Amino acid sequence: MPRGMFKSGRLRKIFVKTPGGRVTVHYRERKPSKALCASCKKQLAGVPRERPAKMRNMPKTAKRPERPYGGMLCSACTRLLLKQRTRGASQ
Ligand SMILES: [Zn+2]
């Protein structure tokens, strides 16, 4: 029976096969939810789903796409926004 702190479901279970062939349960913290587009709420590509400690040690270029609004808006919404802005400025 697991200890009380492991029964709450706060931690995720990892099944690890030991060298002796036995399967043991390890507990790890859950990953945060996926990043969503601020406009259409679609899941963002190129944004890793990691714990803050791991994100801190990751290079900035690995954390979001390198383009305007990268990591905030999806590519379709970015394209639309930039089109609207340029058209609005010229007319
Ligand atoms: Zn979007």
PDB file of the backbone (N, CA, C, O) and the ligand in Angstrom, with CONECT records:
HET     ZN  A 101       1
ATOM      1  N   MET A   1       0.854  -1.201   0.000  1.00  0.00           N
ATOM      2  CA  MET A   1       0.000   0.000   0.000  1.00  0.00           C
ATOM      3  C   MET A   1       0.879   1.237   0.000  1.00  0.00           C
ATOM      4  O   MET A   1       1.814   1.321   0.797  1.00  0.00           O
ATOM      5  N   PRO A   2       0.604   2.208  -0.880  1.00  0.00           N
ATOM      6  CA  PRO A   2       1.446   3.405  -0.897  1.00  0.00           C
ATOM      7  C   PRO A   2       1.240   4.258   0.345  1.00  0.00           C
ATOM      8  O   PRO A   2       0.206   4.192   1.009  1.00  0.00           O
ATOM      9  N   ARG A   3       2.249   5.054   0.634  1.00  0.00           N
ATOM     10  CA  ARG A   3       2.167   5.979   1.759  1.00  0.00           C
ATOM     11  C   ARG A   3       1.071   7.006   1.500  1.00  0.00           C
ATOM     12  O   ARG A   3       0.669   7.219   0.356  1.00  0.00           O
ATOM     13  N   GLY A   4       0.598   7.631   2.549  1.00  0.00           N
ATOM     14  CA  GLY A   4      -0.512   8.575   2.443  1.00  0.00           C
ATOM     15  C   GLY A   4      -0.273   9.676   1.439  1.00  0.00           C
ATOM     16  O   GLY A   4      -1.171  10.032   0.677  1.00  0.00           O
ATOM     17  N   MET A   5       0.940  10.223   1.431  1.00  0.00           N
ATOM     18  CA  MET A   5       1.242  11.340   0.527  1.00  0.00           C
ATOM     19  C   MET A   5       1.185  10.935  -0.945  1.00  0.00           C
ATOM     20  O   MET A   5       1.040  11.795  -1.814  1.00  0.00           O
ATOM     21  N   PHE A   6       1.296   9.647  -1.235  1.00  0.00           N
ATOM     22  CA  PHE A   6       1.252   9.205  -2.626  1.00  0.00           C
ATOM     23  C   PHE A   6      -0.145   8.800  -3.067  1.00  0.00           C
ATOM     24  O   PHE A   6      -0.343   8.438  -4.227  1.00  0.00           O
ATOM     25  N   LYS A   7      -1.109   8.854  -2.171  1.00  0.00           N
ATOM     26  CA  LYS A   7      -2.460   8.411  -2.513  1.00  0.00           C
ATOM     27  C   LYS A   7      -3.361   9.545  -3.002  1.00  0.00           C
ATOM     28  O   LYS A   7      -4.464   9.293  -3.486  1.00  0.00           O
ATOM     29  N   SER A   8      -2.900  10.791  -2.880  1.00  0.00           N
ATOM     30  CA  SER A   8      -3.755  11.931  -3.215  1.00  0.00           C
ATOM     31  C   SER A   8      -3.904  12.139  -4.717  1.00  0.00           C
ATOM     32  O   SER A   8      -4.870  12.769  -5.148  1.00  0.00           O
ATOM     33  N   GLY A   9      -2.970  11.626  -5.532  1.00  0.00           N
ATOM     34  CA  GLY A   9      -3.032  11.842  -6.974  1.00  0.00           C
ATOM     35  C   GLY A   9      -2.336  13.113  -7.410  1.00  0.00           C
ATOM     36  O   GLY A   9      -2.386  13.476  -8.585  1.00  0.00           O
ATOM     37  N   ARG A  10      -1.689  13.795  -6.479  1.00  0.00           N
ATOM     38  CA  ARG A  10      -0.969  15.029  -6.807  1.00  0.00           C
ATOM     39  C   ARG A  10       0.230  14.715  -7.710  1.00  0.00           C
ATOM     40  O   ARG A  10       0.588  15.505  -8.584  1.00  0.00           O
ATOM     41  N   LEU A  11       0.833  13.563  -7.487  1.00  0.00           N
ATOM     42  CA  LEU A  11       2.013  13.165  -8.262  1.00  0.00           C
ATOM     43  C   LEU A  11       1.615  12.117  -9.293  1.00  0.00           C
ATOM     44  O   LEU A  11       0.689  11.333  -9.083  1.00  0.00           O
ATOM     45  N   ARG A  12       2.337  12.121 -10.416  1.00  0.00           N
ATOM     46  CA  ARG A  12       2.042  11.101 -11.419  1.00  0.00           C
ATOM     47  C   ARG A  12       2.895   9.879 -11.158  1.00  0.00           C
ATOM     48  O   ARG A  12       3.973   9.973 -10.572  1.00  0.00           O
ATOM     49  N   LYS A  13       2.402   8.725 -11.599  1.00  0.00           N
ATOM     50  CA  LYS A  13       3.105   7.468 -11.373  1.00  0.00           C
ATOM     51  C   LYS A  13       3.989   7.168 -12.569  1.00  0.00           C
ATOM     52  O   LYS A  13       3.584   7.349 -13.717  1.00  0.00           O
ATOM     53  N   ILE A  14       5.198   6.708 -12.291  1.00  0.00           N
ATOM     54  CA  ILE A  14       6.110   6.255 -13.345  1.00  0.00           C
ATOM     55  C   ILE A  14       6.428   4.800 -13.011  1.00  0.00           C
ATOM     56  O   ILE A  14       6.903   4.511 -11.912  1.00  0.00           O
ATOM     57  N   PHE A  15       6.178   3.895 -13.927  1.00  0.00           N
ATOM     58  CA  PHE A  15       6.496   2.495 -13.705  1.00  0.00           C
ATOM     59  C   PHE A  15       7.911   2.241 -14.206  1.00  0.00           C
ATOM     60  O   PHE A  15       8.202   2.416 -15.390  1.00  0.00           O
ATOM     61  N   VAL A  16       8.781   1.830 -13.300  1.00  0.00           N
ATOM     62  CA  VAL A  16      10.195   1.643 -13.624  1.00  0.00           C
ATOM     63  C   VAL A  16      10.538   0.175 -13.475  1.00  0.00           C
ATOM     64  O   VAL A  16      10.243  -0.441 -12.450  1.00  0.00           O
ATOM     65  N   LYS A  17      11.157  -0.380 -14.493  1.00  0.00           N
ATOM     66  CA  LYS A  17      11.595  -1.777 -14.424  1.00  0.00           C
ATOM     67  C   LYS A  17      13.003  -1.811 -13.854  1.00  0.00           C
ATOM     68  O   LYS A  17      13.915  -1.201 -14.413  1.00  0.00           O
ATOM     69  N   THR A  18      13.185  -2.509 -12.763  1.00  0.00           N
ATOM     70  CA  THR A  18      14.492  -2.585 -12.098  1.00  0.00           C
ATOM     71  C   THR A  18      15.365  -3.634 -12.798  1.00  0.00           C
ATOM     72  O   THR A  18      14.852  -4.456 -13.558  1.00  0.00           O
ATOM     73  N   PRO A  19      16.671  -3.610 -12.550  1.00  0.00           N
ATOM     74  CA  PRO A  19      17.552  -4.609 -13.171  1.00  0.00           C
ATOM     75  C   PRO A  19      17.160  -6.044 -12.829  1.00  0.00           C
ATOM     76  O   PRO A  19      17.435  -6.964 -13.599  1.00  0.00           O
ATOM     77  N   GLY A  20      16.527  -6.235 -11.690  1.00  0.00           N
ATOM     78  CA  GLY A  20      16.100  -7.585 -11.297  1.00  0.00           C
ATOM     79  C   GLY A  20      14.823  -8.040 -11.978  1.00  0.00           C
ATOM     80  O   GLY A  20      14.370  -9.163 -11.754  1.00  0.00           O
ATOM     81  N   GLY A  21      14.229  -7.179 -12.813  1.00  0.00           N
ATOM     82  CA  GLY A  21      13.034  -7.537 -13.556  1.00  0.00           C
ATOM     83  C   GLY A  21      11.745  -7.154 -12.870  1.00  0.00           C
ATOM     84  O   GLY A  21      10.667  -7.340 -13.435  1.00  0.00           O
ATOM     85  N   ARG A  22      11.832  -6.617 -11.650  1.00  0.00           N
ATOM     86  CA  ARG A  22      10.642  -6.220 -10.904  1.00  0.00           C
ATOM     87  C   ARG A  22      10.185  -4.845 -11.388  1.00  0.00           C
ATOM     88  O   ARG A  22      11.019  -4.029 -11.779  1.00  0.00           O
ATOM     89  N   VAL A  23       8.913  -4.579 -11.370  1.00  0.00           N
ATOM     90  CA  VAL A  23       8.408  -3.257 -11.752  1.00  0.00           C
ATOM     91  C   VAL A  23       8.031  -2.507 -10.482  1.00  0.00           C
ATOM     92  O   VAL A  23       7.200  -2.967  -9.698  1.00  0.00           O
ATOM     93  N   THR A  24       8.652  -1.347 -10.288  1.00  0.00           N
ATOM     94  CA  THR A  24       8.343  -0.528  -9.109  1.00  0.00           C
ATOM     95  C   THR A  24       7.698   0.773  -9.568  1.00  0.00           C
ATOM     96  O   THR A  24       7.827   1.177 -10.724  1.00  0.00           O
ATOM     97  N   VAL A  25       7.014   1.408  -8.654  1.00  0.00           N
ATOM     98  CA  VAL A  25       6.339   2.672  -8.963  1.00  0.00           C
ATOM     99  C   VAL A  25       7.160   3.820  -8.405  1.00  0.00           C
ATOM    100  O   VAL A  25       7.460   3.859  -7.212  1.00  0.00           O
ATOM    101  N   HIS A  26       7.520   4.754  -9.272  1.00  0.00           N
ATOM    102  CA  HIS A  26       8.163   5.992  -8.842  1.00  0.00           C
ATOM    103  C   HIS A  26       7.139   7.103  -9.009  1.00  0.00           C
ATOM    104  O   HIS A  26       6.240   7.006  -9.845  1.00  0.00           O
ATOM    105  N   TYR A  27       7.273   8.156  -8.214  1.00  0.00           N
ATOM    106  CA  TYR A  27       6.324   9.270  -8.274  1.00  0.00           C
ATOM    107  C   TYR A  27       7.061  10.534  -8.703  1.00  0.00           C
ATOM    108  O   TYR A  27       8.117  10.859  -8.160  1.00  0.00           O
ATOM    109  N   ARG A  28       6.505  11.238  -9.670  1.00  0.00           N
ATOM    110  CA  ARG A  28       7.090  12.510 -10.135  1.00  0.00           C
ATOM    111  C   ARG A  28       5.996  13.565 -10.126  1.00  0.00           C
ATOM    112  O   ARG A  28       4.805  13.256 -10.147  1.00  0.00           O
ATOM    113  N   GLU A  29       6.432  14.818 -10.095  1.00  0.00           N
ATOM    114  CA  GLU A  29       5.473  15.920 -10.151  1.00  0.00           C
ATOM    115  C   GLU A  29       4.873  15.986 -11.551  1.00  0.00           C
ATOM    116  O   GLU A  29       5.528  15.653 -12.538  1.00  0.00           O
ATOM    117  N   ARG A  30       3.638  16.414 -11.619  1.00  0.00           N
ATOM    118  CA  ARG A  30       2.951  16.504 -12.907  1.00  0.00           C
ATOM    119  C   ARG A  30       3.471  17.690 -13.723  1.00  0.00           C
ATOM    120  O   ARG A  30       3.922  18.694 -13.173  1.00  0.00           O
ATOM    121  N   LYS A  31       3.395  17.546 -15.038  1.00  0.00           N
ATOM    122  CA  LYS A  31       3.807  18.647 -15.915  1.00  0.00           C
ATOM    123  C   LYS A  31       2.687  19.666 -16.007  1.00  0.00           C
ATOM    124  O   LYS A  31       1.521  19.299 -15.859  1.00  0.00           O
ATOM    125  N   PRO A  32       2.999  20.939 -16.246  1.00  0.00           N
ATOM    126  CA  PRO A  32       1.941  21.932 -16.401  1.00  0.00           C
ATOM    127  C   PRO A  32       1.154  21.694 -17.689  1.00  0.00           C
ATOM    128  O   PRO A  32       1.590  20.941 -18.560  1.00  0.00           O
ATOM    129  N   SER A  33       0.004  22.336 -17.802  1.00  0.00           N
ATOM    130  CA  SER A  33      -0.828  22.161 -18.990  1.00  0.00           C
ATOM    131  C   SER A  33      -0.155  22.792 -20.196  1.00  0.00           C
ATOM    132  O   SER A  33       0.752  23.613 -20.057  1.00  0.00           O
ATOM    133  N   LYS A  34      -0.610  22.399 -21.390  1.00  0.00           N
ATOM    134  CA  LYS A  34       0.007  22.878 -22.630  1.00  0.00           C
ATOM    135  C   LYS A  34      -0.298  24.354 -22.850  1.00  0.00           C
ATOM    136  O   LYS A  34      -1.336  24.857 -22.421  1.00  0.00           O
ATOM    137  N   ALA A  35       0.611  25.034 -23.518  1.00  0.00           N
ATOM    138  CA  ALA A  35       0.424  26.460 -23.816  1.00  0.00           C
ATOM    139  C   ALA A  35      -0.638  26.613 -24.898  1.00  0.00           C
ATOM    140  O   ALA A  35      -0.652  25.859 -25.871  1.00  0.00           O
ATOM    141  N   LEU A  36      -1.531  27.593 -24.728  1.00  0.00           N
ATOM    142  CA  LEU A  36      -2.617  27.817 -25.679  1.00  0.00           C
ATOM    143  C   LEU A  36      -2.469  29.179 -26.349  1.00  0.00           C
ATOM    144  O   LEU A  36      -1.891  30.105 -25.779  1.00  0.00           O
ATOM    145  N   CYS A  37      -2.999  29.289 -27.567  1.00  0.00           N
ATOM    146  CA  CYS A  37      -3.013  30.564 -28.276  1.00  0.00           C
ATOM    147  C   CYS A  37      -3.910  31.542 -27.517  1.00  0.00           C
ATOM    148  O   CYS A  37      -4.996  31.176 -27.066  1.00  0.00           O
ATOM    149  N   ALA A  38      -3.450  32.785 -27.381  1.00  0.00           N
ATOM    150  CA  ALA A  38      -4.200  33.782 -26.617  1.00  0.00           C
ATOM    151  C   ALA A  38      -5.477  34.208 -27.337  1.00  0.00           C
ATOM    152  O   ALA A  38      -6.386  34.759 -26.716  1.00  0.00           O
ATOM    153  N   SER A  39      -5.550  33.957 -28.634  1.00  0.00           N
ATOM    154  CA  SER A  39      -6.703  34.398 -29.415  1.00  0.00           C
ATOM    155  C   SER A  39      -7.709  33.270 -29.666  1.00  0.00           C
ATOM    156  O   SER A  39      -8.896  33.428 -29.381  1.00  0.00           O
ATOM    157  N   CYS A  40      -7.237  32.120 -30.206  1.00  0.00           N
ATOM    158  CA  CYS A  40      -8.161  31.048 -30.588  1.00  0.00           C
ATOM    159  C   CYS A  40      -8.102  29.836 -29.666  1.00  0.00           C
ATOM    160  O   CYS A  40      -8.840  28.874 -29.881  1.00  0.00           O
ATOM    161  N   LYS A  41      -7.245  29.854 -28.644  1.00  0.00           N
ATOM    162  CA  LYS A  41      -7.122  28.784 -27.637  1.00  0.00           C
ATOM    163  C   LYS A  41      -6.647  27.443 -28.205  1.00  0.00           C
ATOM    164  O   LYS A  41      -6.823  26.398 -27.578  1.00  0.00           O
ATOM    165  N   LYS A  42      -6.045  27.484 -29.396  1.00  0.00           N
ATOM    166  CA  LYS A  42      -5.471  26.270 -29.963  1.00  0.00           C
ATOM    167  C   LYS A  42      -4.159  25.972 -29.246  1.00  0.00           C
ATOM    168  O   LYS A  42      -3.499  26.896 -28.771  1.00  0.00           O
ATOM    169  N   GLN A  43      -3.766  24.694 -29.158  1.00  0.00           N
ATOM    170  CA  GLN A  43      -2.504  24.344 -28.516  1.00  0.00           C
ATOM    171  C   GLN A  43      -1.344  24.853 -29.354  1.00  0.00           C
ATOM    172  O   GLN A  43      -1.338  24.698 -30.576  1.00  0.00           O
ATOM    173  N   LEU A  44      -0.352  25.467 -28.693  1.00  0.00           N
ATOM    174  CA  LEU A  44       0.778  26.055 -29.405  1.00  0.00           C
ATOM    175  C   LEU A  44       1.842  24.997 -29.678  1.00  0.00           C
ATOM    176  O   LEU A  44       2.155  24.176 -28.815  1.00  0.00           O
ATOM    177  N   ALA A  45       2.391  25.027 -30.885  1.00  0.00           N
ATOM    178  CA  ALA A  45       3.483  24.127 -31.241  1.00  0.00           C
ATOM    179  C   ALA A  45       4.800  24.820 -30.910  1.00  0.00           C
ATOM    180  O   ALA A  45       4.890  26.045 -30.978  1.00  0.00           O
ATOM    181  N   GLY A  46       5.814  24.050 -30.555  1.00  0.00           N
ATOM    182  CA  GLY A  46       7.136  24.608 -30.291  1.00  0.00           C
ATOM    183  C   GLY A  46       7.296  25.207 -28.921  1.00  0.00           C
ATOM    184  O   GLY A  46       8.306  25.856 -28.647  1.00  0.00           O
ATOM    185  N   VAL A  47       6.309  25.005 -28.033  1.00  0.00           N
ATOM    186  CA  VAL A  47       6.434  25.479 -26.663  1.00  0.00           C
ATOM    187  C   VAL A  47       6.481  24.249 -25.761  1.00  0.00           C
ATOM    188  O   VAL A  47       5.481  23.539 -25.653  1.00  0.00           O
ATOM    189  N   PRO A  48       7.617  23.974 -25.107  1.00  0.00           N
ATOM    190  CA  PRO A  48       7.723  22.756 -24.310  1.00  0.00           C
ATOM    191  C   PRO A  48       6.842  22.796 -23.066  1.00  0.00           C
ATOM    192  O   PRO A  48       6.531  23.859 -22.528  1.00  0.00           O
ATOM    193  N   ARG A  49       6.456  21.614 -22.637  1.00  0.00           N
ATOM    194  CA  ARG A  49       5.588  21.466 -21.475  1.00  0.00           C
ATOM    195  C   ARG A  49       6.443  20.907 -20.350  1.00  0.00           C
ATOM    196  O   ARG A  49       6.496  19.696 -20.140  1.00  0.00           O
ATOM    197  N   GLU A  50       7.115  21.803 -19.627  1.00  0.00           N
ATOM    198  CA  GLU A  50       8.046  21.363 -18.580  1.00  0.00           C
ATOM    199  C   GLU A  50       7.822  22.138 -17.291  1.00  0.00           C
ATOM    200  O   GLU A  50       7.166  23.180 -17.277  1.00  0.00           O
ATOM    201  N   ARG A  51       8.381  21.609 -16.212  1.00  0.00           N
ATOM    202  CA  ARG A  51       8.286  22.256 -14.907  1.00  0.00           C
ATOM    203  C   ARG A  51       9.164  23.511 -14.920  1.00  0.00           C
ATOM    204  O   ARG A  51      10.137  23.573 -15.671  1.00  0.00           O
ATOM    205  N   PRO A  52       8.828  24.517 -14.091  1.00  0.00           N
ATOM    206  CA  PRO A  52       9.568  25.781 -14.119  1.00  0.00           C
ATOM    207  C   PRO A  52      11.074  25.628 -13.942  1.00  0.00           C
ATOM    208  O   PRO A  52      11.837  26.355 -14.579  1.00  0.00           O
ATOM    209  N   ALA A  53      11.525  24.699 -13.091  1.00  0.00           N
ATOM    210  CA  ALA A  53      12.957  24.514 -12.859  1.00  0.00           C
ATOM    211  C   ALA A  53      13.668  24.086 -14.137  1.00  0.00           C
ATOM    212  O   ALA A  53      14.799  24.502 -14.389  1.00  0.00           O
ATOM    213  N   LYS A  54      13.007  23.255 -14.947  1.00  0.00           N
ATOM    214  CA  LYS A  54      13.612  22.791 -16.194  1.00  0.00           C
ATOM    215  C   LYS A  54      13.548  23.891 -17.254  1.00  0.00           C
ATOM    216  O   LYS A  54      14.468  24.038 -18.059  1.00  0.00           O
ATOM    217  N   MET A  55      12.462  24.659 -17.251  1.00  0.00           N
ATOM    218  CA  MET A  55      12.309  25.765 -18.200  1.00  0.00           C
ATOM    219  C   MET A  55      13.387  26.824 -17.964  1.00  0.00           C
ATOM    220  O   MET A  55      13.882  27.441 -18.907  1.00  0.00           O
ATOM    221  N   ARG A  56      13.742  27.027 -16.692  1.00  0.00           N
ATOM    222  CA  ARG A  56      14.741  28.036 -16.340  1.00  0.00           C
ATOM    223  C   ARG A  56      16.112  27.690 -16.936  1.00  0.00           C
ATOM    224  O   ARG A  56      16.859  28.584 -17.334  1.00  0.00           O
ATOM    225  N   ASN A  57      16.435  26.417 -16.996  1.00  0.00           N
ATOM    226  CA  ASN A  57      17.742  26.005 -17.498  1.00  0.00           C
ATOM    227  C   ASN A  57      17.766  25.784 -19.004  1.00  0.00           C
ATOM    228  O   ASN A  57      18.790  25.391 -19.563  1.00  0.00           O
ATOM    229  N   MET A  58      16.637  26.037 -19.660  1.00  0.00           N
ATOM    230  CA  MET A  58      16.532  25.817 -21.097  1.00  0.00           C
ATOM    231  C   MET A  58      16.881  27.115 -21.826  1.00  0.00           C
ATOM    232  O   MET A  58      16.533  28.189 -21.335  1.00  0.00           O
ATOM    233  N   PRO A  59      17.550  27.061 -22.971  1.00  0.00           N
ATOM    234  CA  PRO A  59      17.808  28.298 -23.700  1.00  0.00           C
ATOM    235  C   PRO A  59      16.500  28.943 -24.165  1.00  0.00           C
ATOM    236  O   PRO A  59      15.509  28.257 -24.416  1.00  0.00           O
ATOM    237  N   LYS A  60      16.518  30.272 -24.274  1.00  0.00           N
ATOM    238  CA  LYS A  60      15.315  31.025 -24.643  1.00  0.00           C
ATOM    239  C   LYS A  60      14.776  30.567 -25.999  1.00  0.00           C
ATOM    240  O   LYS A  60      13.565  30.521 -26.214  1.00  0.00           O
ATOM    241  N   THR A  61      15.699  30.227 -26.916  1.00  0.00           N
ATOM    242  CA  THR A  61      15.278  29.836 -28.260  1.00  0.00           C
ATOM    243  C   THR A  61      14.547  28.499 -28.270  1.00  0.00           C
ATOM    244  O   THR A  61      13.842  28.193 -29.231  1.00  0.00           O
ATOM    245  N   ALA A  62      14.701  27.697 -27.216  1.00  0.00           N
ATOM    246  CA  ALA A  62      14.027  26.393 -27.154  1.00  0.00           C
ATOM    247  C   ALA A  62      12.655  26.498 -26.505  1.00  0.00           C
ATOM    248  O   ALA A  62      11.900  25.526 -26.479  1.00  0.00           O
ATOM    249  N   LYS A  63      12.331  27.679 -25.979  1.00  0.00           N
ATOM    250  CA  LYS A  63      11.091  27.815 -25.208  1.00  0.00           C
ATOM    251  C   LYS A  63       9.904  28.321 -26.012  1.00  0.00           C
ATOM    252  O   LYS A  63       8.758  28.112 -25.614  1.00  0.00           O
ATOM    253  N   ARG A  64      10.160  28.986 -27.142  1.00  0.00           N
ATOM    254  CA  ARG A  64       9.062  29.499 -27.971  1.00  0.00           C
ATOM    255  C   ARG A  64       9.585  29.749 -29.377  1.00  0.00           C
ATOM    256  O   ARG A  64      10.791  29.912 -29.559  1.00  0.00           O
ATOM    257  N   PRO A  65       8.695  29.783 -30.390  1.00  0.00           N
ATOM    258  CA  PRO A  65       9.132  30.071 -31.748  1.00  0.00           C
ATOM    259  C   PRO A  65       9.703  31.486 -31.824  1.00  0.00           C
ATOM    260  O   PRO A  65       9.204  32.403 -31.171  1.00  0.00           O
ATOM    261  N   GLU A  66      10.743  31.652 -32.618  1.00  0.00           N
ATOM    262  CA  GLU A  66      11.379  32.971 -32.736  1.00  0.00           C
ATOM    263  C   GLU A  66      10.732  33.776 -33.845  1.00  0.00           C
ATOM    264  O   GLU A  66      11.266  33.865 -34.950  1.00  0.00           O
ATOM    265  N   ARG A  67       9.598  34.352 -33.555  1.00  0.00           N
ATOM    266  CA  ARG A  67       8.901  35.247 -34.486  1.00  0.00           C
ATOM    267  C   ARG A  67       8.062  36.178 -33.637  1.00  0.00           C
ATOM    268  O   ARG A  67       7.856  35.906 -32.455  1.00  0.00           O
ATOM    269  N   PRO A  68       7.568  37.279 -34.207  1.00  0.00           N
ATOM    270  CA  PRO A  68       6.706  38.157 -33.420  1.00  0.00           C
ATOM    271  C   PRO A  68       5.524  37.373 -32.846  1.00  0.00           C
ATOM    272  O   PRO A  68       4.919  36.569 -33.556  1.00  0.00           O
ATOM    273  N   TYR A  69       5.198  37.589 -31.606  1.00  0.00           N
ATOM    274  CA  TYR A  69       4.119  36.917 -30.874  1.00  0.00           C
ATOM    275  C   TYR A  69       4.352  35.410 -30.725  1.00  0.00           C
ATOM    276  O   TYR A  69       3.406  34.666 -30.466  1.00  0.00           O
ATOM    277  N   GLY A  70       5.607  34.950 -30.887  1.00  0.00           N
ATOM    278  CA  GLY A  70       5.939  33.535 -30.700  1.00  0.00           C
ATOM    279  C   GLY A  70       5.704  33.138 -29.250  1.00  0.00           C
ATOM    280  O   GLY A  70       6.176  33.822 -28.341  1.00  0.00           O
ATOM    281  N   GLY A  71       4.986  32.050 -29.019  1.00  0.00           N
ATOM    282  CA  GLY A  71       4.672  31.610 -27.670  1.00  0.00           C
ATOM    283  C   GLY A  71       3.434  32.277 -27.091  1.00  0.00           C
ATOM    284  O   GLY A  71       3.030  31.969 -25.970  1.00  0.00           O
ATOM    285  N   MET A  72       2.827  33.193 -27.848  1.00  0.00           N
ATOM    286  CA  MET A  72       1.605  33.881 -27.389  1.00  0.00           C
ATOM    287  C   MET A  72       0.443  33.551 -28.335  1.00  0.00           C
ATOM    288  O   MET A  72      -0.636  33.151 -27.897  1.00  0.00           O
ATOM    289  N   LEU A  73       0.687  33.726 -29.635  1.00  0.00           N
ATOM    290  CA  LEU A  73      -0.340  33.464 -30.644  1.00  0.00           C
ATOM    291  C   LEU A  73       0.106  32.316 -31.541  1.00  0.00           C
ATOM    292  O   LEU A  73       1.302  32.096 -31.730  1.00  0.00           O
ATOM    293  N   CYS A  74      -0.861  31.584 -32.094  1.00  0.00           N
ATOM    294  CA  CYS A  74      -0.530  30.530 -33.046  1.00  0.00           C
ATOM    295  C   CYS A  74      -0.163  31.183 -34.383  1.00  0.00           C
ATOM    296  O   CYS A  74      -0.365  32.382 -34.572  1.00  0.00           O
ATOM    297  N   SER A  75       0.377  30.383 -35.307  1.00  0.00           N
ATOM    298  CA  SER A  75       0.875  30.948 -36.563  1.00  0.00           C
ATOM    299  C   SER A  75      -0.253  31.576 -37.374  1.00  0.00           C
ATOM    300  O   SER A  75      -0.055  32.618 -38.000  1.00  0.00           O
ATOM    301  N   ALA A  76      -1.435  30.956 -37.373  1.00  0.00           N
ATOM    302  CA  ALA A  76      -2.567  31.470 -38.153  1.00  0.00           C
ATOM    303  C   ALA A  76      -3.026  32.820 -37.605  1.00  0.00           C
ATOM    304  O   ALA A  76      -3.284  33.746 -38.374  1.00  0.00           O
ATOM    305  N   CYS A  77      -3.129  32.937 -36.270  1.00  0.00           N
ATOM    306  CA  CYS A  77      -3.580  34.195 -35.658  1.00  0.00           C
ATOM    307  C   CYS A  77      -2.533  35.291 -35.846  1.00  0.00           C
ATOM    308  O   CYS A  77      -2.886  36.458 -36.017  1.00  0.00           O
ATOM    309  N   THR A  78      -1.233  34.923 -35.815  1.00  0.00           N
ATOM    310  CA  THR A  78      -0.164  35.892 -36.029  1.00  0.00           C
ATOM    311  C   THR A  78      -0.251  36.455 -37.445  1.00  0.00           C
ATOM    312  O   THR A  78      -0.153  37.664 -37.656  1.00  0.00           O
ATOM    313  N   ARG A  79      -0.436  35.563 -38.403  1.00  0.00           N
ATOM    314  CA  ARG A  79      -0.529  35.958 -39.814  1.00  0.00           C
ATOM    315  C   ARG A  79      -1.695  36.931 -40.007  1.00  0.00           C
ATOM    316  O   ARG A  79      -1.559  37.963 -40.664  1.00  0.00           O
ATOM    317  N   LEU A  80      -2.839  36.579 -39.421  1.00  0.00           N
ATOM    318  CA  LEU A  80      -4.038  37.414 -39.527  1.00  0.00           C
ATOM    319  C   LEU A  80      -3.817  38.787 -38.907  1.00  0.00           C
ATOM    320  O   LEU A  80      -4.185  39.810 -39.485  1.00  0.00           O
ATOM    321  N   LEU A  81      -3.207  38.796 -37.717  1.00  0.00           N
ATOM    322  CA  LEU A  81      -2.973  40.051 -37.000  1.00  0.00           C
ATOM    323  C   LEU A  81      -2.034  40.971 -37.780  1.00  0.00           C
ATOM    324  O   LEU A  81      -2.282  42.171 -37.902  1.00  0.00           O
ATOM    325  N   LEU A  82      -0.944  40.384 -38.310  1.00  0.00           N
ATOM    326  CA  LEU A  82       0.034  41.197 -39.054  1.00  0.00           C
ATOM    327  C   LEU A  82      -0.597  41.765 -40.331  1.00  0.00           C
ATOM    328  O   LEU A  82      -0.307  42.897 -40.718  1.00  0.00           O
ATOM    329  N   LYS A  83      -1.466  40.970 -40.989  1.00  0.00           N
ATOM    330  CA  LYS A  83      -2.163  41.442 -42.181  1.00  0.00           C
ATOM    331  C   LYS A  83      -3.054  42.613 -41.828  1.00  0.00           C
ATOM    332  O   LYS A  83      -3.049  43.634 -42.515  1.00  0.00           O
ATOM    333  N   GLN A  84      -3.827  42.468 -40.748  1.00  0.00           N
ATOM    334  CA  GLN A  84      -4.749  43.522 -40.325  1.00  0.00           C
ATOM    335  C   GLN A  84      -3.982  44.796 -39.985  1.00  0.00           C
ATOM    336  O   GLN A  84      -4.419  45.894 -40.329  1.00  0.00           O
ATOM    337  N   ARG A  85      -2.841  44.654 -39.311  1.00  0.00           N
ATOM    338  CA  ARG A  85      -2.066  45.825 -38.895  1.00  0.00           C
ATOM    339  C   ARG A  85      -1.498  46.564 -40.101  1.00  0.00           C
ATOM    340  O   ARG A  85      -1.562  47.792 -40.152  1.00  0.00           O
ATOM    341  N   THR A  86      -0.942  45.840 -41.071  1.00  0.00           N
ATOM    342  CA  THR A  86      -0.351  46.506 -42.237  1.00  0.00           C
ATOM    343  C   THR A  86      -1.447  47.169 -43.071  1.00  0.00           C
ATOM    344  O   THR A  86      -1.256  48.270 -43.587  1.00  0.00           O
ATOM    345  N   ARG A  87      -2.579  46.508 -43.199  1.00  0.00           N
ATOM    346  CA  ARG A  87      -3.679  47.078 -43.993  1.00  0.00           C
ATOM    347  C   ARG A  87      -4.252  48.312 -43.296  1.00  0.00           C
ATOM    348  O   ARG A  87      -4.589  49.308 -43.936  1.00  0.00           O
ATOM    349  N   GLY A  88      -4.353  48.221 -41.980  1.00  0.00           N
ATOM    350  CA  GLY A  88      -4.870  49.350 -41.202  1.00  0.00           C
ATOM    351  C   GLY A  88      -3.969  50.567 -41.290  1.00  0.00           C
ATOM    352  O   GLY A  88      -4.446  51.702 -41.274  1.00  0.00           O
ATOM    353  N   ALA A  89      -2.638  50.329 -41.384  1.00  0.00           N
ATOM    354  CA  ALA A  89      -1.668  51.426 -41.389  1.00  0.00           C
ATOM    355  C   ALA A  89      -1.650  52.131 -42.738  1.00  0.00           C
ATOM    356  O   ALA A  89      -1.439  53.342 -42.798  1.00  0.00           O
ATOM    357  N   SER A  90      -1.875  51.366 -43.857  1.00  0.00           N
ATOM    358  CA  SER A  90      -1.749  51.955 -45.176  1.00  0.00           C
ATOM    359  C   SER A  90      -3.018  52.679 -45.611  1.00  0.00           C
ATOM    360  O   SER A  90      -2.943  53.622 -46.398  1.00  0.00           O
ATOM    361  N   GLN A  91      -4.186  52.257 -45.114  1.00  0.00           N
ATOM    362  CA  GLN A  91      -5.437  52.840 -45.597  1.00  0.00           C
ATOM    363  C   GLN A  91      -5.923  53.973 -44.696  1.00  0.00           C
ATOM    364  O   GLN A  91      -6.965  54.570 -44.964  1.00  0.00           O
TER     365      GLN A  91
HETATM  366 ZN    ZN A 101      -4.672  31.227 -32.626  1.00  0.00          ZN2+
END
